[in-house]
Amino acid sequence: MESLLYIAGIIALAAIVFLVVFVIITIRSAKQTMDQVSGTLGNLEQQVSGITTEANELLEKTNQLTNDMQSKSAKLDGLFEGAQQFGQTASHLNQSFDQVAAQVTQSASENKEQINQAVTWGTAAIDLIKKIKK
């Protein structure tokens, strides 16, 4: 029976050694997996850092463009105000010309008889001067 105990002890020892070997293999496999995960995370961190840098540069350029557009828009506002004032001035000038034309027309129609007499006298005077010179 003693020999059975030794055989049982050897079997138990072999099982423990076998179990330890498989645990070591599993731990090594897990370590390799963790190393790969660590490498992947390092690459991901570098890529995110690059993207962050590019995004910051893009944001800065966008802000510069926005400021440029605002300054140019402010300059154009003055131009449009000037054009609007020019349009108003032209409108007032047209109204003034219309008023003057209306007054001249009204004055001409009121003084039509006198104008006809002045033209007749003027024509007669010119004819008389021409006859005297001949």
C-alpha positions in Angstrom: 0.0 0.0 0.0 2.8 2.2 0.5 3.7 2.0 -3.1 0.1 3.2 -3.9 0.7 6.2 -1.8 3.9 6.9 -3.7 2.2 6.4 -7.0 -0.7 8.7 -5.9 1.8 11.3 -4.7 3.7 11.1 -8.0 0.4 11.4 -10.0 -0.6 14.4 -7.8 2.8 16.0 -8.3 2.6 15.4 -12.1 -0.9 16.9 -12.1 0.4 20.0 -10.2 3.4 20.3 -12.5 1.0 19.9 -15.5 -1.3 22.6 -14.0 1.6 25.0 -13.3 2.9 24.6 -16.9 -0.6 25.4 -18.3 -1.0 28.4 -16.0 2.5 29.6 -17.1 1.5 29.2 -20.8 -1.8 31.0 -20.2 0.0 33.9 -18.3 2.5 34.2 -21.2 -0.3 34.3 -23.7 -2.1 37.0 -21.7 1.2 39.0 -21.4 1.6 38.9 -25.2 -2.0 40.0 -25.6 -1.5 42.9 -23.1 1.7 43.9 -25.0 -0.2 44.1 -28.3 -3.0 46.1 -26.6 -0.4 48.4 -25.2 1.2 48.9 -28.6 -2.2 49.5 -30.2 -3.1 52.1 -27.6 0.3 53.8 -28.1 -0.4 54.1 -31.9 -3.9 55.3 -31.2 -2.6 57.9 -28.8 -0.1 59.2 -31.5 -2.9 59.3 -34.1 -5.2 61.2 -31.8 -2.4 63.6 -30.9 -1.8 64.2 -34.7 -5.5 64.7 -35.3 -5.7 67.1 -32.4 -2.9 69.2 -33.7 -4.5 69.3 -37.2 -7.8 70.2 -35.7 -6.2 73.1 -33.7 -4.5 74.4 -36.9 -7.7 74.2 -38.8 -9.6 76.0 -36.1 -7.0 78.7 -36.0 -7.2 79.1 -39.8 -11.0 79.2 -39.6 -10.8 82.0 -37.0 -8.4 83.9 -39.2 -10.8 83.5 -42.2 -13.7 84.6 -40.1 -11.9 87.7 -38.9 -10.8 88.5 -42.5 -14.4 88.1 -43.7 -15.7 90.4 -40.9 -13.1 93.1 -41.7 -13.9 92.9 -45.4 -17.6 92.9 -44.7 -17.2 96.1 -42.6 -15.3 97.8 -45.5 -18.1 96.8 -47.9 -20.7 98.2 -45.5 -19.2 101.7 -46.1 -19.3 101.2 -49.8 -22.9 100.1 -49.7 -23.8 103.1 -47.5 -22.1 105.4 -50.0 -23.9 103.8 -52.9 -27.2 104.2 -51.1 -26.5 107.9 -50.4 -25.5 108.4 -54.0 -28.8 106.8 -55.0 -30.7 109.1 -52.7 -28.8 112.1 -54.0 -29.5 111.1 -57.6 -33.2 110.7 -56.7 -33.3 114.2 -55.1 -31.5 115.6 -58.2 -34.1 114.0 -60.5 -36.9 115.5 -58.4 -35.3 118.9 -58.6 -35.0 118.7 -62.4 -38.6 117.6 -62.6 -39.6 120.6 -60.5 -37.5 123.0 -62.6 -38.9 121.5 -65.8 -42.5 121.8 -64.5 -41.9 125.4 -63.5 -40.4 126.3 -66.9 -43.3 124.6 -68.6 -45.8 126.4 -66.5 -44.0 129.7 -66.9 -43.8 129.2 -70.7 -47.5 128.4 -71.0 -48.4 131.4 -68.8 -46.2 133.7 -70.9 -46.9 132.2 -74.2 -48.3 135.3 -75.7 -45.4 137.4 -74.6 -42.9 134.9 -75.9 -44.7 134.9 -79.3 -44.5 138.7 -79.4 -40.8 138.7 -78.4 -40.0 136.2 -81.1 -42.0 138.2 -83.6 -40.2 141.4 -82.7 -36.9 139.6 -82.7 -37.5 138.3 -86.1 -38.6 141.7 -87.4 -35.5 143.3 -85.9 -33.2 140.8 -87.5 -34.9 141.3 -90.9 -34.6 145.1 -90.5 -30.9 144.8 -89.6 -30.3 142.6 -92.7 -32.1 145.1 -94.9 -30.1 148.0 -93.6 -26.8 146.2 -94.1 -27.7 145.5 -97.8 
